[in-house]
Amino acid sequence: METMPVITLALLAFPEGILAPSLGLVLLGQKPRLKTAVLIGLIYMVGAFIARRLLLYGLHSIGLLVLVVFIILHFYNLPLKAACAASIIAYAFIILGESLTLPSFMRIFSVTIEEILADTWLRVAASLPNQILLLLVFCCTYYIRGFHKKNTKNMLIN
């Protein structure tokens, strides 16, 4: 069980809760809505706070994955398979992003994972490259899907 300071949750879990599900939705052809994405980010942040306090390390990710499935089901009225796919895609990108950015961050700044986890601001700084990567992939996919155009319809096949 891990206790994460509120500032870390706000600067780490909130943006991740906005970006990752939005990316999963866009990759499936569903256009995310800004207000809904922000609300999902807030719910995800509260869920992360609770999951990190109640569940063992590692299990909190599974709990948050299930939470994201239910959030997407509720806010986007998607079929269960699509909500699961969007959530799994979101987590795959989080894991992939951390796998790519964290070792580089640790090498550049000569820090260990223990030092990152022990320091609030270092933890936030270490998450920034992953958040930037998620944002870039989201923006590129959003643009490629044509969602930036005014009258774009969702492409999700039910």
N, C-alpha and C positions, 0 to 999 in steps of 0.2 A: 504494500500500500504506500502510495506516494502522496505527499502534500505538495501542491504546486501553488506558489504565490499568485494572488489575483492578477497582479500586473503581468505575470508570465502567461496566464490564461488569456488575458485580454490581447496581448501582443502575439501570442503563438496560436492558441486554439481558435480564437475568433476569426482571424484571417484564413486559417486552414479550413474552418467550418464553412466559410463562404466560398473559397476557391475550389476545394476538392470536389464537393458535390456539384458545383456549377460546371466544372470540367467534365465530370462523369455524364451530366445531362447533355452538354453540348456534343460530346463525342457520340452520344446515342441519337443526336438529332433533335433534342428538346431544347428550346430556347429558355434559359433561366430568366426570371424576373428579378430586378434589382432589390426591391423591397422584400421579396420572399427570400432571396439569397442572404440578405442581412439578418432577417429573422431566423433563418436556418443557422447562420453563424452564431447568433446569440444562444439558441437552443443547444447547439453543439458545444459551445463554451461551458454552459451550465452542466451539460451531460458529461463533458470531460472532467470537470471539477468533481462531480459525484462519482464517476467511474474510477477516477484515480484514488479516491478515498476509500471506496468500498471493495474494489476488485484488486486482485494480485497484479503485479506488473506483467504486462503482456496480455492479460485477459481484458484489460480496459480497452484495448484496441478492438477486440471482438465485440464487446459491449457497445462501443461507439459505432461500429459497422452496422450492427442491428438497429441502433438508434437512427442512423442516417437512412436506412431502408424505410423505416416507418415514417420519418420526416418527409422523404420524397413521396411515399405513397399518399400521405395526407395532403401535402401542398400542391402536388402536380397530378394527382389522380391517375397515376400510371399503373399499368399491370404489375403484379408482384415481380415477374421475371425482369421487367425493365428497371424497376426500382433496385432490385438486387444487383443487376448488371451495372447500373450507374454507381452504386455504392462500392462495388468491388473494383471498378475502374478507378474511382476516386482514391481508394486505398492503395491500389497498385501504383498510381502516380506518386502518392506520398512516399511509399516505400522506395520506389525507383529514384525519386528526387533526392531523398535522404541518402540513399546508397551512392549517388553520384556526387552530391555536394558536401556531405559531412566529412568524408576522408580528406577532401581538398582543403576544407576549412581547418581541420585539425592539423594538417601538414603546414599550411601557410602561417597559422598563428601558433604553432607548436604547443597545442593543448591536447589533453586526453579527454576521453568521453566522461570520465569521472569528474574532471575539472568543469566541463561544460554543464553536467547535470547538477553540480554543487553551486554554481553561480547563476543567479537569476538573469543578469544582463548578458552574460556569455551565452546562456541558453537561448535567449531571444536573438542574439546576433548570429548564432549558429543556424537558426531556423530561417533567417532571411534569404540566403541563397536558394533554398528549397521553395520558399514562398514566391520568390521572383521567377523561378523556373515554372512553377504552377501557373502563375499569372501569364507568362509568355506563351505557354502551350494553350492556355484558355483563350487568350486574345487571338492567336493565330487560328485556332479551330473555329472560334466565333466568326472571324472574318471569312475564312474559307467556306463555312456553311452558309454565308450570306446573311447572317442574323443582324448585321449592322445596317442592312437596308430596311426601310421603313415598314413595308408590308410583307415581311417574311413569315411564312407559316412553319410550324414544327414539322419535322421530317420523320418523326418516330413512327415506326410500323408496329401496330398493336398485335 
